[in-house]
């Protein structure tokens, strides 16, 4: 699909023509990220982060494939092979630090990308499928990142694997057999490490596949924009190339400055020092924390400390452990229903005064608080704060958002993107 | 099959319709194959159920065969994930507990999991027995968790039943939690002197593995 005014690919020269007739791959690229894809003219820098996420994935795949040439997936050798990469392999330290921090930057970029979607209502019709695929990519990313973190077989790797696979043991009846099936044993060991390595290598390519679907789905309605007003005419758009290739290129430069700054000057800033201690199955670190990007979800997990039971009877309906696990997965699965929870026809938060208040003063502080509490030990004050924040998270999406969508009176929308940008109506704004 | 009309072996696609729209289906059938013999006559007619062609049987048989084959192939693909023979073959272990004084405990490893062997003091045994069992999350008495005459020997897996961390309290100087037993630092589960869950997110008591005293001082786990 494209808008009728999209530029058509015209192969130059005999070779291009010959290729185009047999395999129109250049045509596909031209229509996907070239001059053949008309994009709203008013995109701000938040719209850079899709491309940046794609670049982050490519960085992870390239550095990851190289690391796999030197890494050794064995409980006796894994830790040492990572140290071998750091100390002995030529430029190994750089490749490994780039991969390690690349994961963090991938999540930073994706979180901003999701933030963009949440604020500007990018998940609304007709873009629900893009959103659903995006949440799927996010879940796949989390699984991939978790398995990657296990591979160095340090203390946090081992105990992270123990805790995360422990989630499955919360499931009634089949939980413990399922956990043993996933691990290939009674505790994380050689079998688990080997299969995590295999899957960690596979998953990025699965993610790349879903990204292709994500972009395919995006190209049906075309990109959204900060006003949330649909494209109405040719004046509302500019070709992706050169306009947004240039804008994304600039954003990419800024992104890479941050990325290399951390990789070169503070490579362990985002990691945990305990992972430089070899895994010891007989000793749990005093305080297990996941990587920073999992902290909000970890806080939700820890927020459930009391069984859900019928009052005064002591009959337990759901154990605290299962509740925590369900809530943690639920907090992400919830996002799949977002397009139908937020029923307001207005997309952009700019034109939704009430939505905006709950977004900035409710949801964002709540997620910041969850991230903070997730990194804290399970002392009473942090548990209570996590409980409040976790409760708000669910209330925000399940109660506040549907009600706000009904009672809110949105601000008047511009008639068109062009009018919002130039102040002139669409028809008269021509050149 | 009752909703499928016969098309008189013309090789045309059978017209399918729910019972409610039989009339419409009959109409359509007449239009395509010039009339039908009757709704339920097909079975008696020529030994075939009405409207089912021999080719349908081949289709179903082929797809079923391929489906069963795919399922059969999937079985080893799934079962390879389960614990392998060498993992399952980990033998039971024997531990000499003679050197463990009352109030002391040791950590050992069984099936790649830590095991705590604790020699409870008289005070700890008394404290465990004083607890009202009915009010516990996972009601068990100390006697149920130990061997007769050896109530002071508490042997449990050192694996928190919440998410599998190793609780503190077995080694000297470690925090024993609010109930004097074990404390899991990961998510704050407190276990008492019988290693029963008393506070925090863990659903059950620390697991007591199968064990037996093969002499006064040697215990066999597994």
Interface residues (C-beta under 8 A of the other chain):
Chain A: X159 X162 X163 X165 X166 X167 X169 X170 X180 X181 X182 X183 X184 X185 X186 X187 X189 X191 X195 X281 X282 X283 X284 X285 X286 X287 X288 X301 X302 X304 X305 X307 X316 X319 X320 X321 X322 X324 X377 X378 X379 X383
Chain B: X81 X82 X83 X84 X87 X107 X109 X111 X112 X113 X114 X137 X158 X159 X161 X162 X163 X164 X165 X166 X167 X168 X184 X185 X186 X187 X188 X200 X201 X202 X203
